[in-house]
Amino acid sequence: MSLLRRGHKNELKPLNEAEAYARCHGTRGDEVRIIKVEPRRARYETGVSGERLREAFESRLDTREPDEETEPTVDET
């Protein structure tokens, strides 16, 4: 009696997607529905890059007048 079985490979059958899903998650219940999602609409060109928008925002911050409440106060003690 041979303990090692030579010549008999124990190869597994490749699984398709449905079989793999069933093996991992079990059978699909009634609470799971497959829906079709419409493709996203095309984006439009804005004419400004993110870097240019950031630079414009920084320049507006630099040119604004400071609020009285946020001005630093000097304590003379």
N, C-alpha and C positions, 0 to 999 in steps of 0.2 A: 504494500500500500504506500503510495507516494503522498507525502505531506504537501509538497508544492505542486500545484497544477500548472504544468507547462503547456503552452499551446492554447489554453483557454483564457483569452483576455476578457476581463470583465469590463467592457467598454460601455459607457453610458450613452444613451441616445441624445442627440442635441435637442434642446427644447425650443419651441417657437415662443413668441412673445406672450400669447395667451396662456400657454402651459407654464411658463416661468412666473407669470403674475399669479396664477392659481396656486402654484407651489409656495410662493412667498406670502401671499395675502389671503389665501383661501378663496372661497367662491364669492362672487360679487352679490351683495344683497340688493334689496329694492331701494335702499337709501342712496345708492350710487347711480348717477345718471351720466351718460356721455352726451356732451353738448358740442355743437359746432360754434366756434368763435369767429366773428367776422374779422377780416384782416384790418390792421390799423390803417388809418387814413394817412396820406403822405404829409410829411412836415413841410412847412413853408419856410423860405429863406427869410431871415430876419434882417440881414444887411449889417449886422454888428456882431463881432465876436465876443466871447465871454471876457477875454482879456481887455478889450477896448471898453466894455461896459464897466469893468472893475476900475480902470483908469479914470473914466468919467466920474464915477461915484466918488473916488478918492479926491479928485480935484474939487468937486462940489463940497465935500466935507472940509477941505482946506480953506475954501473961500467963505464959508458961512461965519456969521458973527457968533461968538460964544454967548451962552445964556448967562444972566446974572447969577442964577443959582449954581451954576457949575464952575464959575470962575474961582480960582484958588484964592484963599484968604490968607493974609499974613498976620500972625499973632505977634503983637508987640508987647512983650512982657518985661 
